[in-house]
Amino acid sequence: MIKGVVRQVDQLGRIVLPKEMRRSLNIETGEPLDIYLREGIISIEKCKLQCAICGSSEENELLTIDGIHICRECATKVHSVWESKK
């Protein structure tokens, strides 16, 4: 466990995550992070890719179309609905 570190919030509301914490979580520069407020506690987690339709997070099953992630199962369903409308 990494010891707690005190950081100041700058004028734009930013904080710097300590290098040791970023390294231990394999967080790279520019990588998106999820920020939650839970019972008065701010939680920061690595962003998990998930299907925009069903929420599945099986990364090896996700397709990316114009920056939107869709799982293969939902893509197949969307395709069949699209084809039935022709």
PyMOL Python script that loads the backbone (N, CA, C, O; Angstrom):
from pymol import cmd

cmd.read_pdbstr("""\
ATOM      1  N   MET A   1       0.849  -1.180   0.000  1.00  0.00           N
ATOM      2  CA  MET A   1       0.000   0.000   0.000  1.00  0.00           C
ATOM      3  C   MET A   1       0.892   1.239   0.000  1.00  0.00           C
ATOM      4  O   MET A   1       1.885   1.299   0.724  1.00  0.00           O
ATOM      5  N   ILE A   2       0.532   2.216  -0.810  1.00  0.00           N
ATOM      6  CA  ILE A   2       1.288   3.457  -0.891  1.00  0.00           C
ATOM      7  C   ILE A   2       0.746   4.431   0.145  1.00  0.00           C
ATOM      8  O   ILE A   2      -0.464   4.624   0.267  1.00  0.00           O
ATOM      9  N   LYS A   3       1.654   5.036   0.881  1.00  0.00           N
ATOM     10  CA  LYS A   3       1.279   5.988   1.930  1.00  0.00           C
ATOM     11  C   LYS A   3       0.515   7.167   1.338  1.00  0.00           C
ATOM     12  O   LYS A   3       0.822   7.615   0.233  1.00  0.00           O
ATOM     13  N   GLY A   4      -0.476   7.668   2.066  1.00  0.00           N
ATOM     14  CA  GLY A   4      -1.245   8.819   1.624  1.00  0.00           C
ATOM     15  C   GLY A   4      -0.341  10.031   1.400  1.00  0.00           C
ATOM     16  O   GLY A   4       0.643  10.228   2.113  1.00  0.00           O
ATOM     17  N   VAL A   5      -0.688  10.829   0.409  1.00  0.00           N
ATOM     18  CA  VAL A   5       0.098  11.995   0.047  1.00  0.00           C
ATOM     19  C   VAL A   5      -0.830  13.200   0.019  1.00  0.00           C
ATOM     20  O   VAL A   5      -1.954  13.099  -0.473  1.00  0.00           O
ATOM     21  N   VAL A   6      -0.383  14.329   0.534  1.00  0.00           N
ATOM     22  CA  VAL A   6      -1.177  15.556   0.507  1.00  0.00           C
ATOM     23  C   VAL A   6      -0.835  16.319  -0.766  1.00  0.00           C
ATOM     24  O   VAL A   6       0.337  16.528  -1.077  1.00  0.00           O
ATOM     25  N   ARG A   7      -1.855  16.729  -1.493  1.00  0.00           N
ATOM     26  CA  ARG A   7      -1.681  17.522  -2.708  1.00  0.00           C
ATOM     27  C   ARG A   7      -2.587  18.729  -2.622  1.00  0.00           C
ATOM     28  O   ARG A   7      -3.663  18.661  -2.028  1.00  0.00           O
ATOM     29  N   GLN A   8      -2.160  19.837  -3.211  1.00  0.00           N
ATOM     30  CA  GLN A   8      -2.953  21.067  -3.259  1.00  0.00           C
ATOM     31  C   GLN A   8      -3.790  21.078  -4.536  1.00  0.00           C
ATOM     32  O   GLN A   8      -3.342  20.600  -5.578  1.00  0.00           O
ATOM     33  N   VAL A   9      -4.994  21.617  -4.458  1.00  0.00           N
ATOM     34  CA  VAL A   9      -5.843  21.806  -5.635  1.00  0.00           C
ATOM     35  C   VAL A   9      -5.466  23.149  -6.248  1.00  0.00           C
ATOM     36  O   VAL A   9      -5.409  24.153  -5.539  1.00  0.00           O
ATOM     37  N   ASP A  10      -5.205  23.184  -7.568  1.00  0.00           N
ATOM     38  CA  ASP A  10      -4.832  24.459  -8.184  1.00  0.00           C
ATOM     39  C   ASP A  10      -6.076  25.277  -8.530  1.00  0.00           C
ATOM     40  O   ASP A  10      -7.195  24.855  -8.242  1.00  0.00           O
ATOM     41  N   GLN A  11      -5.884  26.442  -9.143  1.00  0.00           N
ATOM     42  CA  GLN A  11      -6.989  27.361  -9.430  1.00  0.00           C
ATOM     43  C   GLN A  11      -8.027  26.771 -10.379  1.00  0.00           C
ATOM     44  O   GLN A  11      -9.174  27.217 -10.388  1.00  0.00           O
ATOM     45  N   LEU A  12      -7.642  25.771 -11.183  1.00  0.00           N
ATOM     46  CA  LEU A  12      -8.580  25.137 -12.107  1.00  0.00           C
ATOM     47  C   LEU A  12      -9.196  23.864 -11.529  1.00  0.00           C
ATOM     48  O   LEU A  12      -9.923  23.150 -12.220  1.00  0.00           O
ATOM     49  N   GLY A  13      -8.902  23.583 -10.254  1.00  0.00           N
ATOM     50  CA  GLY A  13      -9.482  22.408  -9.604  1.00  0.00           C
ATOM     51  C   GLY A  13      -8.700  21.133  -9.862  1.00  0.00           C
ATOM     52  O   GLY A  13      -9.207  20.041  -9.603  1.00  0.00           O
ATOM     53  N   ARG A  14      -7.488  21.244 -10.362  1.00  0.00           N
ATOM     54  CA  ARG A  14      -6.684  20.066 -10.690  1.00  0.00           C
ATOM     55  C   ARG A  14      -5.809  19.648  -9.519  1.00  0.00           C
ATOM     56  O   ARG A  14      -5.405  20.462  -8.690  1.00  0.00           O
ATOM     57  N   ILE A  15      -5.530  18.343  -9.481  1.00  0.00           N
ATOM     58  CA  ILE A  15      -4.536  17.810  -8.553  1.00  0.00           C
ATOM     59  C   ILE A  15      -3.607  16.924  -9.360  1.00  0.00           C
ATOM     60  O   ILE A  15      -3.967  16.447 -10.437  1.00  0.00           O
ATOM     61  N   VAL A  16      -2.427  16.708  -8.841  1.00  0.00           N
ATOM     62  CA  VAL A  16      -1.467  15.819  -9.495  1.00  0.00           C
ATOM     63  C   VAL A  16      -1.465  14.498  -8.742  1.00  0.00           C
ATOM     64  O   VAL A  16      -1.266  14.472  -7.527  1.00  0.00           O
ATOM     65  N   LEU A  17      -1.685  13.404  -9.461  1.00  0.00           N
ATOM     66  CA  LEU A  17      -1.599  12.078  -8.841  1.00  0.00           C
ATOM     67  C   LEU A  17      -0.125  11.719  -8.705  1.00  0.00           C
ATOM     68  O   LEU A  17       0.629  11.838  -9.671  1.00  0.00           O
ATOM     69  N   PRO A  18       0.293  11.284  -7.526  1.00  0.00           N
ATOM     70  CA  PRO A  18       1.703  10.948  -7.319  1.00  0.00           C
ATOM     71  C   PRO A  18       2.195   9.898  -8.321  1.00  0.00           C
ATOM     72  O   PRO A  18       1.480   8.961  -8.676  1.00  0.00           O
ATOM     73  N   LYS A  19       3.434  10.089  -8.759  1.00  0.00           N
ATOM     74  CA  LYS A  19       4.043   9.205  -9.750  1.00  0.00           C
ATOM     75  C   LYS A  19       4.010   7.745  -9.303  1.00  0.00           C
ATOM     76  O   LYS A  19       3.752   6.851 -10.109  1.00  0.00           O
ATOM     77  N   GLU A  20       4.270   7.506  -8.019  1.00  0.00           N
ATOM     78  CA  GLU A  20       4.292   6.129  -7.510  1.00  0.00           C
ATOM     79  C   GLU A  20       2.923   5.459  -7.673  1.00  0.00           C
ATOM     80  O   GLU A  20       2.841   4.277  -8.007  1.00  0.00           O
ATOM     81  N   MET A  21       1.856   6.222  -7.437  1.00  0.00           N
ATOM     82  CA  MET A  21       0.502   5.675  -7.572  1.00  0.00           C
ATOM     83  C   MET A  21       0.178   5.421  -9.044  1.00  0.00           C
ATOM     84  O   MET A  21      -0.391   4.384  -9.387  1.00  0.00           O
ATOM     85  N   ARG A  22       0.540   6.368  -9.914  1.00  0.00           N
ATOM     86  CA  ARG A  22       0.297   6.176 -11.350  1.00  0.00           C
ATOM     87  C   ARG A  22       1.060   4.965 -11.850  1.00  0.00           C
ATOM     88  O   ARG A  22       0.537   4.171 -12.633  1.00  0.00           O
ATOM     89  N   ARG A  23       2.278   4.827 -11.404  1.00  0.00           N
ATOM     90  CA  ARG A  23       3.104   3.698 -11.842  1.00  0.00           C
ATOM     91  C   ARG A  23       2.516   2.379 -11.364  1.00  0.00           C
ATOM     92  O   ARG A  23       2.454   1.418 -12.130  1.00  0.00           O
ATOM     93  N   SER A  24       2.080   2.320 -10.100  1.00  0.00           N
ATOM     94  CA  SER A  24       1.562   1.059  -9.559  1.00  0.00           C
ATOM     95  C   SER A  24       0.259   0.641 -10.230  1.00  0.00           C
ATOM     96  O   SER A  24      -0.054  -0.549 -10.274  1.00  0.00           O
ATOM     97  N   LEU A  25      -0.511   1.608 -10.756  1.00  0.00           N
ATOM     98  CA  LEU A  25      -1.767   1.301 -11.452  1.00  0.00           C
ATOM     99  C   LEU A  25      -1.613   1.299 -12.964  1.00  0.00           C
ATOM    100  O   LEU A  25      -2.588   1.123 -13.696  1.00  0.00           O
ATOM    101  N   ASN A  26      -0.370   1.500 -13.434  1.00  0.00           N
ATOM    102  CA  ASN A  26      -0.079   1.532 -14.864  1.00  0.00           C
ATOM    103  C   ASN A  26      -0.929   2.587 -15.585  1.00  0.00           C
ATOM    104  O   ASN A  26      -1.485   2.320 -16.650  1.00  0.00           O
ATOM    105  N   ILE A  27      -1.023   3.778 -15.000  1.00  0.00           N
ATOM    106  CA  ILE A  27      -1.769   4.890 -15.598  1.00  0.00           C
ATOM    107  C   ILE A  27      -0.790   5.725 -16.415  1.00  0.00           C
ATOM    108  O   ILE A  27       0.187   6.257 -15.888  1.00  0.00           O
ATOM    109  N   GLU A  28      -1.068   5.828 -17.708  1.00  0.00           N
ATOM    110  CA  GLU A  28      -0.208   6.567 -18.625  1.00  0.00           C
ATOM    111  C   GLU A  28      -0.735   7.988 -18.826  1.00  0.00           C
ATOM    112  O   GLU A  28      -1.909   8.256 -18.572  1.00  0.00           O
ATOM    113  N   THR A  29       0.122   8.891 -19.276  1.00  0.00           N
ATOM    114  CA  THR A  29      -0.264  10.264 -19.574  1.00  0.00           C
ATOM    115  C   THR A  29      -1.369  10.272 -20.622  1.00  0.00           C
ATOM    116  O   THR A  29      -1.266   9.594 -21.643  1.00  0.00           O
ATOM    117  N   GLY A  30      -2.420  11.036 -20.371  1.00  0.00           N
ATOM    118  CA  GLY A  30      -3.538  11.153 -21.311  1.00  0.00           C
ATOM    119  C   GLY A  30      -4.590  10.070 -21.184  1.00  0.00           C
ATOM    120  O   GLY A  30      -5.611  10.127 -21.868  1.00  0.00           O
ATOM    121  N   GLU A  31      -4.371   9.090 -20.332  1.00  0.00           N
ATOM    122  CA  GLU A  31      -5.324   7.989 -20.158  1.00  0.00           C
ATOM    123  C   GLU A  31      -6.564   8.479 -19.413  1.00  0.00           C
ATOM    124  O   GLU A  31      -6.439   9.194 -18.418  1.00  0.00           O
ATOM    125  N   PRO A  32      -7.765   8.106 -19.879  1.00  0.00           N
ATOM    126  CA  PRO A  32      -8.984   8.556 -19.189  1.00  0.00           C
ATOM    127  C   PRO A  32      -9.171   7.854 -17.845  1.00  0.00           C
ATOM    128  O   PRO A  32      -8.838   6.679 -17.688  1.00  0.00           O
ATOM    129  N   LEU A  33      -9.709   8.598 -16.883  1.00  0.00           N
ATOM    130  CA  LEU A  33      -9.990   8.069 -15.552  1.00  0.00           C
ATOM    131  C   LEU A  33     -11.443   8.351 -15.206  1.00  0.00           C
ATOM    132  O   LEU A  33     -11.985   9.386 -15.594  1.00  0.00           O
ATOM    133  N   ASP A  34     -12.077   7.440 -14.480  1.00  0.00           N
ATOM    134  CA  ASP A  34     -13.432   7.647 -13.978  1.00  0.00           C
ATOM    135  C   ASP A  34     -13.323   8.288 -12.600  1.00  0.00           C
ATOM    136  O   ASP A  34     -12.537   7.845 -11.763  1.00  0.00           O
ATOM    137  N   ILE A  35     -14.119   9.338 -12.366  1.00  0.00           N
ATOM    138  CA  ILE A  35     -14.128  10.016 -11.077  1.00  0.00           C
ATOM    139  C   ILE A  35     -15.540   9.933 -10.514  1.00  0.00           C
ATOM    140  O   ILE A  35     -16.500  10.342 -11.167  1.00  0.00           O
ATOM    141  N   TYR A  36     -15.663   9.406  -9.310  1.00  0.00           N
ATOM    142  CA  TYR A  36     -16.955   9.212  -8.664  1.00  0.00           C
ATOM    143  C   TYR A  36     -16.988   9.930  -7.324  1.00  0.00           C
ATOM    144  O   TYR A  36     -15.952  10.137  -6.692  1.00  0.00           O
ATOM    145  N   LEU A  37     -18.166  10.301  -6.905  1.00  0.00           N
ATOM    146  CA  LEU A  37     -18.377  10.803  -5.552  1.00  0.00           C
ATOM    147  C   LEU A  37     -19.253   9.772  -4.851  1.00  0.00           C
ATOM    148  O   LEU A  37     -20.411   9.577  -5.218  1.00  0.00           O
ATOM    149  N   ARG A  38     -18.688   9.108  -3.834  1.00  0.00           N
ATOM    150  CA  ARG A  38     -19.394   8.055  -3.103  1.00  0.00           C
ATOM    151  C   ARG A  38     -19.375   8.384  -1.620  1.00  0.00           C
ATOM    152  O   ARG A  38     -18.321   8.369  -0.985  1.00  0.00           O
ATOM    153  N   GLU A  39     -20.545   8.680  -1.074  1.00  0.00           N
ATOM    154  CA  GLU A  39     -20.679   8.935   0.360  1.00  0.00           C
ATOM    155  C   GLU A  39     -19.638   9.937   0.862  1.00  0.00           C
ATOM    156  O   GLU A  39     -19.006   9.724   1.896  1.00  0.00           O
ATOM    157  N   GLY A  40     -19.469  11.034   0.115  1.00  0.00           N
ATOM    158  CA  GLY A  40     -18.554  12.084   0.517  1.00  0.00           C
ATOM    159  C   GLY A  40     -17.088  11.813   0.240  1.00  0.00           C
ATOM    160  O   GLY A  40     -16.225  12.582   0.664  1.00  0.00           O
ATOM    161  N   ILE A  41     -16.794  10.731  -0.465  1.00  0.00           N
ATOM    162  CA  ILE A  41     -15.407  10.372  -0.799  1.00  0.00           C
ATOM    163  C   ILE A  41     -15.247  10.418  -2.312  1.00  0.00           C
ATOM    164  O   ILE A  41     -16.040   9.829  -3.047  1.00  0.00           O
ATOM    165  N   ILE A  42     -14.214  11.122  -2.775  1.00  0.00           N
ATOM    166  CA  ILE A  42     -13.913  11.168  -4.201  1.00  0.00           C
ATOM    167  C   ILE A  42     -13.075   9.944  -4.539  1.00  0.00           C
ATOM    168  O   ILE A  42     -12.019   9.723  -3.946  1.00  0.00           O
ATOM    169  N   SER A  43     -13.550   9.147  -5.497  1.00  0.00           N
ATOM    170  CA  SER A  43     -12.830   7.949  -5.934  1.00  0.00           C
ATOM    171  C   SER A  43     -12.384   8.140  -7.374  1.00  0.00           C
ATOM    172  O   SER A  43     -13.151   8.623  -8.207  1.00  0.00           O
ATOM    173  N   ILE A  44     -11.152   7.765  -7.667  1.00  0.00           N
ATOM    174  CA  ILE A  44     -10.609   7.849  -9.013  1.00  0.00           C
ATOM    175  C   ILE A  44     -10.178   6.443  -9.407  1.00  0.00           C
ATOM    176  O   ILE A  44      -9.433   5.785  -8.680  1.00  0.00           O
ATOM    177  N   GLU A  45     -10.657   5.985 -10.575  1.00  0.00           N
ATOM    178  CA  GLU A  45     -10.323   4.647 -11.057  1.00  0.00           C
ATOM    179  C   GLU A  45      -9.926   4.715 -12.518  1.00  0.00           C
ATOM    180  O   GLU A  45     -10.319   5.628 -13.245  1.00  0.00           O
ATOM    181  N   LYS A  46      -9.135   3.730 -12.937  1.00  0.00           N
ATOM    182  CA  LYS A  46      -8.841   3.625 -14.362  1.00  0.00           C
ATOM    183  C   LYS A  46     -10.153   3.404 -15.101  1.00  0.00           C
ATOM    184  O   LYS A  46     -11.005   2.632 -14.661  1.00  0.00           O
ATOM    185  N   CYS A  47     -10.300   4.076 -16.204  1.00  0.00           N
ATOM    186  CA  CYS A  47     -11.522   3.963 -16.999  1.00  0.00           C
ATOM    187  C   CYS A  47     -11.593   2.570 -17.617  1.00  0.00           C
ATOM    188  O   CYS A  47     -10.633   2.096 -18.225  1.00  0.00           O
ATOM    189  N   LYS A  48     -12.734   1.931 -17.454  1.00  0.00           N
ATOM    190  CA  LYS A  48     -12.933   0.606 -18.037  1.00  0.00           C
ATOM    191  C   LYS A  48     -13.761   0.773 -19.308  1.00  0.00           C
ATOM    192  O   LYS A  48     -14.820   1.401 -19.298  1.00  0.00           O
ATOM    193  N   LEU A  49     -13.265   0.205 -20.390  1.00  0.00           N
ATOM    194  CA  LEU A  49     -14.021   0.254 -21.631  1.00  0.00           C
ATOM    195  C   LEU A  49     -15.244  -0.626 -21.485  1.00  0.00           C
ATOM    196  O   LEU A  49     -15.166  -1.727 -20.941  1.00  0.00           O
ATOM    197  N   GLN A  50     -16.388  -0.132 -21.979  1.00  0.00           N
ATOM    198  CA  GLN A  50     -17.597  -0.933 -21.929  1.00  0.00           C
ATOM    199  C   GLN A  50     -18.511  -0.582 -23.089  1.00  0.00           C
ATOM    200  O   GLN A  50     -18.437   0.507 -23.659  1.00  0.00           O
ATOM    201  N   CYS A  51     -19.369  -1.527 -23.421  1.00  0.00           N
ATOM    202  CA  CYS A  51     -20.317  -1.357 -24.519  1.00  0.00           C
ATOM    203  C   CYS A  51     -21.282  -0.217 -24.190  1.00  0.00           C
ATOM    204  O   CYS A  51     -21.839  -0.162 -23.094  1.00  0.00           O
ATOM    205  N   ALA A  52     -21.474   0.688 -25.144  1.00  0.00           N
ATOM    206  CA  ALA A  52     -22.370   1.829 -24.954  1.00  0.00           C
ATOM    207  C   ALA A  52     -23.830   1.396 -24.871  1.00  0.00           C
ATOM    208  O   ALA A  52     -24.679   2.163 -24.417  1.00  0.00           O
ATOM    209  N   ILE A  53     -24.128   0.176 -25.305  1.00  0.00           N
ATOM    210  CA  ILE A  53     -25.519  -0.295 -25.310  1.00  0.00           C
ATOM    211  C   ILE A  53     -25.828  -1.141 -24.073  1.00  0.00           C
ATOM    212  O   ILE A  53     -26.767  -0.841 -23.335  1.00  0.00           O
ATOM    213  N   CYS A  54     -25.042  -2.194 -23.847  1.00  0.00           N
ATOM    214  CA  CYS A  54     -25.367  -3.118 -22.750  1.00  0.00           C
ATOM    215  C   CYS A  54     -24.463  -2.979 -21.528  1.00  0.00           C
ATOM    216  O   CYS A  54     -24.786  -3.506 -20.464  1.00  0.00           O
ATOM    217  N   GLY A  55     -23.340  -2.281 -21.664  1.00  0.00           N
ATOM    218  CA  GLY A  55     -22.441  -2.094 -20.542  1.00  0.00           C
ATOM    219  C   GLY A  55     -21.413  -3.190 -20.357  1.00  0.00           C
ATOM    220  O   GLY A  55     -20.636  -3.148 -19.404  1.00  0.00           O
ATOM    221  N   SER A  56     -21.389  -4.175 -21.250  1.00  0.00           N
ATOM    222  CA  SER A  56     -20.411  -5.258 -21.158  1.00  0.00           C
ATOM    223  C   SER A  56     -19.001  -4.680 -21.183  1.00  0.00           C
ATOM    224  O   SER A  56     -18.716  -3.750 -21.938  1.00  0.00           O
ATOM    225  N   SER A  57     -18.118  -5.238 -20.351  1.00  0.00           N
ATOM    226  CA  SER A  57     -16.755  -4.719 -20.301  1.00  0.00           C
ATOM    227  C   SER A  57     -15.716  -5.764 -20.716  1.00  0.00           C
ATOM    228  O   SER A  57     -14.549  -5.666 -20.335  1.00  0.00           O
ATOM    229  N   GLU A  58     -16.133  -6.748 -21.483  1.00  0.00           N
ATOM    230  CA  GLU A  58     -15.190  -7.742 -21.983  1.00  0.00           C
ATOM    231  C   GLU A  58     -14.409  -7.108 -23.131  1.00  0.00           C
ATOM    232  O   GLU A  58     -14.868  -7.093 -24.273  1.00  0.00           O
ATOM    233  N   GLU A  59     -13.218  -6.581 -22.815  1.00  0.00           N
ATOM    234  CA  GLU A  59     -12.458  -5.782 -23.758  1.00  0.00           C
ATOM    235  C   GLU A  59     -12.144  -6.503 -25.066  1.00  0.00           C
ATOM    236  O   GLU A  59     -12.097  -5.865 -26.117  1.00  0.00           O
ATOM    237  N   ASN A  60     -11.930  -7.815 -25.024  1.00  0.00           N
ATOM    238  CA  ASN A  60     -11.606  -8.527 -26.256  1.00  0.00           C
ATOM    239  C   ASN A  60     -12.830  -8.690 -27.161  1.00  0.00           C
ATOM    240  O   ASN A  60     -12.691  -9.126 -28.303  1.00  0.00           O
ATOM    241  N   GLU A  61     -14.009  -8.352 -26.676  1.00  0.00           N
ATOM    242  CA  GLU A  61     -15.232  -8.441 -27.470  1.00  0.00           C
ATOM    243  C   GLU A  61     -15.736  -7.071 -27.932  1.00  0.00           C
ATOM    244  O   GLU A  61     -16.779  -6.992 -28.581  1.00  0.00           O
ATOM    245  N   LEU A  62     -15.018  -5.992 -27.610  1.00  0.00           N
ATOM    246  CA  LEU A  62     -15.487  -4.646 -27.947  1.00  0.00           C
ATOM    247  C   LEU A  62     -14.955  -4.182 -29.294  1.00  0.00           C
ATOM    248  O   LEU A  62     -13.787  -4.390 -29.624  1.00  0.00           O
ATOM    249  N   LEU A  63     -15.827  -3.555 -30.060  1.00  0.00           N
ATOM    250  CA  LEU A  63     -15.462  -2.900 -31.307  1.00  0.00           C
ATOM    251  C   LEU A  63     -15.542  -1.407 -31.061  1.00  0.00           C
ATOM    252  O   LEU A  63     -16.390  -0.957 -30.290  1.00  0.00           O
ATOM    253  N   THR A  64     -14.680  -0.627 -31.697  1.00  0.00           N
ATOM    254  CA  THR A  64     -14.726   0.817 -31.549  1.00  0.00           C
ATOM    255  C   THR A  64     -15.113   1.427 -32.889  1.00  0.00           C
ATOM    256  O   THR A  64     -14.436   1.234 -33.899  1.00  0.00           O
ATOM    257  N   ILE A  65     -16.221   2.171 -32.874  1.00  0.00           N
ATOM    258  CA  ILE A  65     -16.723   2.825 -34.076  1.00  0.00           C
ATOM    259  C   ILE A  65     -16.869   4.304 -33.774  1.00  0.00           C
ATOM    260  O   ILE A  65     -17.703   4.695 -32.957  1.00  0.00           O
ATOM    261  N   ASP A  66     -16.059   5.128 -34.430  1.00  0.00           N
ATOM    262  CA  ASP A  66     -16.067   6.577 -34.198  1.00  0.00           C
ATOM    263  C   ASP A  66     -15.975   6.918 -32.715  1.00  0.00           C
ATOM    264  O   ASP A  66     -16.671   7.812 -32.236  1.00  0.00           O
ATOM    265  N   GLY A  67     -15.112   6.202 -31.985  1.00  0.00           N
ATOM    266  CA  GLY A  67     -14.882   6.476 -30.573  1.00  0.00           C
ATOM    267  C   GLY A  67     -15.914   5.886 -29.628  1.00  0.00           C
ATOM    268  O   GLY A  67     -15.828   6.089 -28.417  1.00  0.00           O
ATOM    269  N   ILE A  68     -16.897   5.152 -30.165  1.00  0.00           N
ATOM    270  CA  ILE A  68     -17.932   4.525 -29.336  1.00  0.00           C
ATOM    271  C   ILE A  68     -17.663   3.023 -29.292  1.00  0.00           C
ATOM    272  O   ILE A  68     -17.415   2.400 -30.325  1.00  0.00           O
ATOM    273  N   HIS A  69     -17.713   2.448 -28.099  1.00  0.00           N
ATOM    274  CA  HIS A  69     -17.435   1.023 -27.922  1.00  0.00           C
ATOM    275  C   HIS A  69     -18.748   0.242 -27.936  1.00  0.00           C
ATOM    276  O   HIS A  69     -19.703   0.578 -27.235  1.00  0.00           O
ATOM    277  N   ILE A  70     -18.766  -0.803 -28.750  1.00  0.00           N
ATOM    278  CA  ILE A  70     -19.945  -1.673 -28.860  1.00  0.00           C
ATOM    279  C   ILE A  70     -19.454  -3.114 -28.865  1.00  0.00           C
ATOM    280  O   ILE A  70     -18.512  -3.453 -29.582  1.00  0.00           O
ATOM    281  N   CYS A  71     -20.100  -3.967 -28.058  1.00  0.00           N
ATOM    282  CA  CYS A  71     -19.699  -5.373 -28.032  1.00  0.00           C
ATOM    283  C   CYS A  71     -20.211  -6.066 -29.291  1.00  0.00           C
ATOM    284  O   CYS A  71     -21.129  -5.588 -29.958  1.00  0.00           O
ATOM    285  N   ARG A  72     -19.600  -7.189 -29.590  1.00  0.00           N
ATOM    286  CA  ARG A  72     -19.961  -7.928 -30.815  1.00  0.00           C
ATOM    287  C   ARG A  72     -21.433  -8.336 -30.811  1.00  0.00           C
ATOM    288  O   ARG A  72     -22.099  -8.284 -31.846  1.00  0.00           O
ATOM    289  N   GLU A  73     -21.937  -8.740 -29.653  1.00  0.00           N
ATOM    290  CA  GLU A  73     -23.333  -9.177 -29.574  1.00  0.00           C
ATOM    291  C   GLU A  73     -24.282  -8.028 -29.912  1.00  0.00           C
ATOM    292  O   GLU A  73     -25.225  -8.216 -30.681  1.00  0.00           O
ATOM    293  N   CYS A  74     -24.048  -6.850 -29.353  1.00  0.00           N
ATOM    294  CA  CYS A  74     -24.906  -5.692 -29.649  1.00  0.00           C
ATOM    295  C   CYS A  74     -24.734  -5.244 -31.094  1.00  0.00           C
ATOM    296  O   CYS A  74     -25.701  -4.845 -31.741  1.00  0.00           O
ATOM    297  N   ALA A  75     -23.500  -5.310 -31.603  1.00  0.00           N
ATOM    298  CA  ALA A  75     -23.264  -4.937 -32.998  1.00  0.00           C
ATOM    299  C   ALA A  75     -24.053  -5.853 -33.921  1.00  0.00           C
ATOM    300  O   ALA A  75     -24.619  -5.394 -34.912  1.00  0.00           O
ATOM    301  N   THR A  76     -24.097  -7.151 -33.605  1.00  0.00           N
ATOM    302  CA  THR A  76     -24.864  -8.110 -34.405  1.00  0.00           C
ATOM    303  C   THR A  76     -26.357  -7.784 -34.343  1.00  0.00           C
ATOM    304  O   THR A  76     -27.050  -7.836 -35.359  1.00  0.00           O
ATOM    305  N   LYS A  77     -26.847  -7.449 -33.146  1.00  0.00           N
ATOM    306  CA  LYS A  77     -28.262  -7.088 -32.992  1.00  0.00           C
ATOM    307  C   LYS A  77     -28.590  -5.820 -33.786  1.00  0.00           C
ATOM    308  O   LYS A  77     -29.608  -5.762 -34.475  1.00  0.00           O
ATOM    309  N   VAL A  78     -27.726  -4.808 -33.685  1.00  0.00           N
ATOM    310  CA  VAL A  78     -27.949  -3.557 -34.412  1.00  0.00           C
ATOM    311  C   VAL A  78     -27.953  -3.833 -35.910  1.00  0.00           C
ATOM    312  O   VAL A  78     -28.803  -3.319 -36.638  1.00  0.00           O
ATOM    313  N   HIS A  79     -27.019  -4.632 -36.365  1.00  0.00           N
ATOM    314  CA  HIS A  79     -26.947  -4.966 -37.789  1.00  0.00           C
ATOM    315  C   HIS A  79     -28.225  -5.668 -38.253  1.00  0.00           C
ATOM    316  O   HIS A  79     -28.752  -5.337 -39.315  1.00  0.00           O
ATOM    317  N   SER A  80     -28.731  -6.628 -37.480  1.00  0.00           N
ATOM    318  CA  SER A  80     -29.939  -7.349 -37.890  1.00  0.00           C
ATOM    319  C   SER A  80     -31.159  -6.424 -37.899  1.00  0.00           C
ATOM    320  O   SER A  80     -32.018  -6.550 -38.772  1.00  0.00           O
ATOM    321  N   VAL A  81     -31.247  -5.491 -36.933  1.00  0.00           N
ATOM    322  CA  VAL A  81     -32.352  -4.536 -36.926  1.00  0.00           C
ATOM    323  C   VAL A  81     -32.244  -3.624 -38.143  1.00  0.00           C
ATOM    324  O   VAL A  81     -33.242  -3.349 -38.811  1.00  0.00           O
ATOM    325  N   TRP A  82     -31.029  -3.158 -38.429  1.00  0.00           N
ATOM    326  CA  TRP A  82     -30.806  -2.286 -39.582  1.00  0.00           C
ATOM    327  C   TRP A  82     -31.195  -2.998 -40.880  1.00  0.00           C
ATOM    328  O   TRP A  82     -31.862  -2.414 -41.734  1.00  0.00           O
ATOM    329  N   GLU A  83     -30.786  -4.237 -41.023  1.00  0.00           N
ATOM    330  CA  GLU A  83     -31.111  -5.008 -42.229  1.00  0.00           C
ATOM    331  C   GLU A  83     -32.606  -5.256 -42.357  1.00  0.00           C
ATOM    332  O   GLU A  83     -33.127  -5.288 -43.471  1.00  0.00           O
ATOM    333  N   SER A  84     -33.302  -5.431 -41.250  1.00  0.00           N
ATOM    334  CA  SER A  84     -34.745  -5.683 -41.315  1.00  0.00           C
ATOM    335  C   SER A  84     -35.531  -4.440 -41.708  1.00  0.00           C
ATOM    336  O   SER A  84     -36.673  -4.551 -42.153  1.00  0.00           O
ATOM    337  N   LYS A  85     -34.943  -3.266 -41.552  1.00  0.00           N
ATOM    338  CA  LYS A  85     -35.597  -2.009 -41.905  1.00  0.00           C
ATOM    339  C   LYS A  85     -35.464  -1.691 -43.393  1.00  0.00           C
ATOM    340  O   LYS A  85     -36.124  -0.773 -43.880  1.00  0.00           O
ATOM    341  N   LYS A  86     -34.635  -2.418 -44.119  1.00  0.00           N
ATOM    342  CA  LYS A  86     -34.427  -2.160 -45.559  1.00  0.00           C
ATOM    343  C   LYS A  86     -35.599  -2.602 -46.371  1.00  0.00           C
ATOM    344  O   LYS A  86     -35.592  -2.460 -47.593  1.00  0.00           O
TER     345      LYS A  86
END
""", "prot")
cmd.dss("prot")
cmd.show_as("cartoon", "prot")
cmd.util.cbc("prot")
cmd.orient("prot")
